[in-house]
Amino acid sequence: MSNISIQTKCPEITNEFLTDMKDAIEKMSKNHQLEILKILKKSNTKLNENKSGTFVNLSYLPLPIIEEIHAYVSYARDQEDTIQIMEYEKESLSRLTAK
């Protein structure tokens, strides 16, 4: 589980930060990736698409868009963490009631 919580401001924008954000987006479900694309489209960001997917150079994004994407990635991570905790608790309760 991640320790990242939803923030309104990004940490310092470094190449490492952008790489981590890219990796997180690539691991997300298609639905979450589509939400990221919606954020990018409303900013008129140039998207490069081919049969392998959609590519964006995060280095050239305006800070408000990076912050919005970061907030969404953090939200999605927190959501996944919450779901995992709930599933674990559900399994624990199922084991207790089965005894």
N, CA, C and O of each residue as an XYZ file, in Angstrom:
396
protein
N       0.829     -1.179      0.000
C       0.000      0.000      0.000
C       0.875      1.244      0.000
O       1.954      1.247      0.592
N       0.419      2.287     -0.653
C       1.221      3.499     -0.745
C       0.962      4.403      0.451
O      -0.085      4.328      1.094
N       1.925      5.247      0.730
C       1.802      6.212      1.803
C       1.400      7.579      1.284
O       1.296      8.533      2.056
N       1.170      7.683     -0.025
C       0.857      8.977     -0.625
C      -0.611      9.289     -0.384
O      -1.485      8.467     -0.661
N      -0.871     10.469      0.127
C      -2.255     10.886      0.311
C      -2.558     12.003     -0.675
O      -1.653     12.582     -1.275
N      -3.821     12.291     -0.833
C      -4.228     13.316     -1.794
C      -3.688     14.664     -1.333
O      -3.850     15.057     -0.178
N      -3.053     15.349     -2.247
C      -2.491     16.658     -1.957
C      -2.981     17.630     -3.011
O      -3.229     17.252     -4.155
N      -3.116     18.879     -2.617
C      -3.506     19.871     -3.606
C      -2.290     20.372     -4.367
O      -2.420     20.846     -5.496
N      -1.119     20.276     -3.770
C       0.103     20.707     -4.433
C       1.041     19.519     -4.572
O       1.102     18.660     -3.692
N       1.771     19.473     -5.678
C       2.748     18.421     -5.921
C       3.999     18.690     -5.105
O       4.278     19.828     -4.727
N       4.745     17.633     -4.839
C       6.083     17.882     -4.324
C       6.909     18.531     -5.439
O       6.392     18.765     -6.532
N       8.140     18.813     -5.185
C       8.989     19.440     -6.191
C       8.967     18.625     -7.486
O       9.100     17.402     -7.457
N       8.800     19.302     -8.606
C       8.720     18.632     -9.897
C      10.143     18.338    -10.373
O      10.870     19.233    -10.805
N      10.515     17.077    -10.284
C      11.830     16.630    -10.745
C      11.618     15.545    -11.791
O      10.503     15.061    -11.983
N      12.694     15.170    -12.461
C      12.594     14.060    -13.412
C      12.158     12.789    -12.697
O      11.384     12.005    -13.245
N      12.647     12.578    -11.483
C      12.264     11.386    -10.707
C      10.775     11.403    -10.384
O      10.102     10.377    -10.484
N      10.257     12.578     -9.995
C       8.832     12.713     -9.699
C       8.000     12.394    -10.933
O       7.024     11.649    -10.846
N       8.382     12.954    -12.092
C       7.639     12.713    -13.327
C       7.720     11.242    -13.740
O       6.742     10.680    -14.234
N       8.881     10.620    -13.540
C       9.030      9.197    -13.868
C       8.143      8.349    -12.968
O       7.498      7.411    -13.436
N       8.107      8.673    -11.681
C       7.245      7.937    -10.749
C       5.777      8.095    -11.124
O       5.008      7.135    -11.067
N       5.392      9.311    -11.507
C       4.007      9.552    -11.892
C       3.672      8.787    -13.171
O       2.590      8.210    -13.285
N       4.600      8.780    -14.135
C       4.397      8.030    -15.387
C       4.219      6.544    -15.085
O       3.311      5.904    -15.614
N       5.083      6.000    -14.236
C       4.997      4.582    -13.874
C       3.668      4.261    -13.196
O       3.056      3.228    -13.465
N       3.232      5.155    -12.318
C       1.956      4.947    -11.627
C       0.796      4.949    -12.621
O      -0.109      4.122    -12.519
N       0.820      5.870    -13.577
C      -0.256      5.956    -14.576
C      -0.267      4.707    -15.449
O      -1.332      4.176    -15.764
N       0.915      4.237    -15.840
C       0.983      3.040    -16.685
C       0.419      1.808    -15.984
O      -0.104      0.911    -16.645
N       0.517      1.751    -14.660
C       0.027      0.601    -13.895
C      -1.465      0.689    -13.581
O      -2.063     -0.281    -13.116
N      -2.058      1.841    -13.835
C      -3.475      2.030    -13.521
C      -4.368      1.268    -14.486
O      -3.952      0.887    -15.581
N      -5.596      1.057    -14.058
C      -6.584      0.429    -14.930
C      -6.909      1.372    -16.083
O      -6.626      2.569    -16.029
N      -7.502      0.812    -17.113
C      -7.852      1.603    -18.296
C      -8.786      2.761    -17.929
O      -8.657      3.859    -18.469
N      -9.726      2.513    -17.010
C     -10.664      3.569    -16.611
C      -9.935      4.757    -15.995
O     -10.244      5.908    -16.303
N      -8.968      4.478    -15.127
C      -8.195      5.563    -14.520
C      -7.357      6.283    -15.577
O      -7.244      7.508    -15.550
N      -6.771      5.528    -16.504
C      -5.981      6.145    -17.564
C      -6.838      7.059    -18.432
O      -6.380      8.110    -18.879
N      -8.083      6.653    -18.668
C      -8.988      7.502    -19.449
C      -9.291      8.807    -18.717
O      -9.430      9.856    -19.345
N      -9.393      8.741    -17.394
C      -9.613      9.969    -16.614
C      -8.413     10.901    -16.734
O      -8.579     12.117    -16.826
N      -7.207     10.340    -16.733
C      -5.996     11.144    -16.922
C      -6.031     11.795    -18.309
O      -5.689     12.969    -18.458
N      -6.444     11.028    -19.319
C      -6.546     11.587    -20.673
C      -7.545     12.744    -20.730
O      -7.327     13.720    -21.448
N      -8.637     12.635    -19.976
C      -9.616     13.730    -19.948
C      -8.987     15.000    -19.379
O      -9.238     16.101    -19.868
N      -8.164     14.834    -18.336
C      -7.469     15.981    -17.760
C      -6.546     16.599    -18.810
O      -6.493     17.819    -18.963
N      -5.824     15.744    -19.528
C      -4.891     16.233    -20.545
C      -5.613     16.912    -21.705
O      -5.153     17.935    -22.212
N      -6.735     16.347    -22.123
C      -7.466     16.909    -23.264
C      -8.033     18.283    -22.952
O      -8.039     19.161    -23.814
N      -8.509     18.479    -21.728
C      -9.083     19.785    -21.406
C      -8.010     20.869    -21.321
O      -8.317     22.061    -21.329
N      -6.743     20.438    -21.239
C      -5.652     21.412    -21.201
C      -5.066     21.655    -22.589
O      -4.086     22.385    -22.732
N      -5.662     21.047    -23.603
C      -5.167     21.152    -24.981
C      -3.726     20.670    -25.122
O      -2.961     21.200    -25.929
N      -3.364     19.661    -24.331
C      -2.038     19.064    -24.399
C      -1.922     18.238    -25.668
O      -2.858     17.534    -26.047
N      -0.778     18.325    -26.319
C      -0.552     17.535    -27.527
C      -0.385     16.069    -27.129
O       0.486     15.724    -26.330
N      -1.228     15.220    -27.696
C      -1.181     13.785    -27.431
C      -0.698     13.067    -28.679
O      -1.198     13.317    -29.775
N       0.259     12.187    -28.518
C       0.757     11.380    -29.626
C       0.178      9.987    -29.481
O       0.460      9.290    -28.507
N      -0.627      9.581    -30.441
C      -1.288      8.280    -30.372
C      -0.817      7.381    -31.506
O      -0.585      7.835    -32.626
N      -0.682      6.092    -31.192
C      -0.446      5.073    -32.209
C      -1.089      3.788    -31.724
O      -1.816      3.799    -30.731
N      -0.832      2.679    -32.410
C      -1.511      1.434    -32.038
C      -1.068      0.914    -30.664
O      -1.743      0.068    -30.078
N       0.058      1.412    -30.151
C       0.537      0.987    -28.838
C      -0.053      1.801    -27.693
O       0.062      1.410    -26.531
N      -0.675      2.915    -28.008
C      -1.274      3.728    -26.961
C      -1.109      5.210    -27.209
O      -0.818      5.649    -28.321
N      -1.301      5.971    -26.146
C      -1.191      7.422    -26.197
C       0.038      7.837    -25.413
O       0.276      7.346    -24.310
N       0.818      8.742    -25.985
C       2.062      9.167    -25.359
C       2.037     10.672    -25.131
O       1.574     11.441    -25.974
N       2.551     11.074    -23.960
C       2.582     12.479    -23.583
C       3.940     12.757    -22.953
O       4.424     11.970    -22.139
N       4.548     13.860    -23.322
C       5.789     14.266    -22.669
C       5.406     15.089    -21.440
O       5.043     16.259    -21.558
N       5.491     14.474    -20.272
C       5.083     15.143    -19.036
C       5.948     16.354    -18.713
O       5.523     17.240    -17.972
N       7.155     16.399    -19.263
C       8.078     17.505    -18.977
C       7.545     18.850    -19.452
O       7.919     19.887    -18.906
N       6.679     18.850    -20.457
C       6.189     20.093    -21.033
C       4.799     20.491    -20.537
O       4.233     21.475    -21.013
N       4.253     19.747    -19.599
C       2.917     20.082    -19.105
C       2.972     21.280    -18.175
O       3.926     21.433    -17.412
N       1.952     22.135    -18.232
C       1.896     23.258    -17.283
C       1.705     22.736    -15.854
O       1.098     21.686    -15.640
N       2.225     23.474    -14.898
C       2.172     23.060    -13.497
C       0.753     22.739    -13.013
O       0.580     21.734    -12.324
N      -0.274     23.542    -13.337
C      -1.620     23.204    -12.862
C      -2.101     21.824    -13.354
O      -2.823     21.129    -12.639
N      -1.705     21.438    -14.558
C      -2.109     20.130    -15.091
C      -1.352     19.023    -14.366
O      -1.930     17.989    -14.031
N      -0.060     19.236    -14.124
C       0.717     18.247    -13.363
C       0.111     18.070    -11.975
O      -0.011     16.950    -11.481
N      -0.267     19.186    -11.348
C      -0.876     19.112    -10.016
C      -2.201     18.359    -10.056
O      -2.495     17.565     -9.162
N      -2.997     18.607    -11.089
C      -4.295     17.918    -11.195
C      -4.099     16.420    -11.433
O      -4.807     15.600    -10.849
N      -3.152     16.070    -12.278
C      -2.867     14.647    -12.528
C      -2.325     14.000    -11.260
O      -2.710     12.882    -10.916
N      -1.431     14.700    -10.566
C      -0.880     14.169     -9.318
C      -1.988     13.923     -8.291
O      -2.009     12.888     -7.624
N      -2.902     14.879     -8.173
C      -4.018     14.715     -7.242
C      -4.868     13.504     -7.633
O      -5.309     12.752     -6.764
N      -5.099     13.312     -8.925
C      -5.897     12.169     -9.369
C      -5.168     10.854     -9.102
O      -5.783      9.890     -8.645
N      -3.863     10.804     -9.383
C      -3.076      9.596     -9.131
C      -3.102      9.267     -7.640
O      -3.255      8.106     -7.261
N      -2.954     10.282     -6.800
C      -3.000     10.079     -5.350
C      -4.378      9.568     -4.920
O      -4.481      8.656     -4.100
N      -5.424     10.159     -5.478
C      -6.791      9.726     -5.187
C      -6.984      8.265     -5.577
O      -7.544      7.484     -4.807
N      -6.524      7.895     -6.767
C      -6.687      6.519     -7.244
C      -5.917      5.537     -6.345
O      -6.410      4.450     -6.042
N      -4.712      5.926     -5.925
C      -3.930      5.068     -5.019
C      -4.638      4.897     -3.686
O      -4.726      3.788     -3.157
N      -5.144      6.004     -3.144
C      -5.867      5.925     -1.873
C      -7.110      5.050     -2.011
O      -7.439      4.281     -1.108
N      -7.788      5.169     -3.131
C      -8.980      4.374     -3.396
C      -8.620      2.882     -3.435
O      -9.318      2.059     -2.842
N      -7.542      2.539     -4.129
C      -7.093      1.146     -4.200
C      -6.709      0.615     -2.820
O      -7.037     -0.518     -2.467
N      -6.011      1.447     -2.044
C      -5.632      1.046     -0.685
C      -6.863      0.756      0.165
O      -6.901     -0.235      0.895
N      -7.862      1.616      0.070
C      -9.093      1.440      0.830
C      -9.802      0.155      0.421
O     -10.306     -0.579      1.272
N      -9.841     -0.113     -0.870
C     -10.479     -1.340     -1.363
C      -9.737     -2.569     -0.843
O     -10.368     -3.538     -0.420
N      -8.405     -2.540     -0.869
C      -7.626     -3.673     -0.363
C      -7.881     -3.900      1.122
O      -8.012     -5.043      1.560
N      -7.953     -2.824      1.895
C      -8.225     -2.952      3.327
C      -9.605     -3.552      3.552
O      -9.776     -4.432      4.395
N     -10.584     -3.077      2.801
C     -11.948     -3.590      2.950
C     -12.026     -5.064      2.562
O     -12.722     -5.840      3.217
N     -11.321     -5.453      1.507
C     -11.308     -6.861      1.097
C     -10.659     -7.733      2.163
O     -11.143     -8.829      2.447
N      -9.564     -7.255      2.755
C      -8.895     -7.994      3.819
C      -9.827     -8.161      5.021
O      -9.926     -9.249      5.587
N     -10.505     -7.086      5.405
C     -11.437     -7.155      6.528
C     -12.596     -8.092      6.219
O     -13.045     -8.829      7.097
N     -13.080     -8.074      4.993
C     -14.167     -8.955      4.579
C     -13.739    -10.416      4.669
O     -14.491    -11.259      5.159
N     -12.518    -10.715      4.190
C     -12.003    -12.081      4.276
C     -11.821    -12.516      5.725
O     -12.105    -13.661      6.077
N     -11.350    -11.601      6.558
C     -11.165    -11.922      7.982
C     -12.490    -12.234      8.644
O     -12.595    -13.190      9.411
N     -13.503    -11.432      8.351
C     -14.829    -11.674      8.923
C     -15.414    -12.989      8.404
O     -16.073    -13.719      9.145
N     -15.170    -13.279      7.137
C     -15.687    -14.533      6.567
C     -15.056    -15.729      7.276
O     -15.741    -16.713      7.554
N     -13.777    -15.654      7.568
C     -13.095    -16.741      8.280
C     -13.635    -16.893      9.696
O     -13.797    -18.012     10.183
N     -13.915    -15.774     10.358
C     -14.418    -15.828     11.729
C     -15.816    -16.434     11.773
O     -16.119    -17.225     12.666
N     -16.666    -16.074     10.820
C     -18.032    -16.569     10.844
C     -18.113    -18.005     10.347
O     -19.093    -18.696     10.625
N     -17.105    -18.466      9.619
C     -17.107    -19.841      9.111
C     -16.739    -20.844     10.203
O     -17.009    -22.037     10.065
N     -16.133    -20.371     11.272
C     -15.696    -21.282     12.357
C     -16.832    -21.741     13.208
O     -16.627    -22.503     14.152
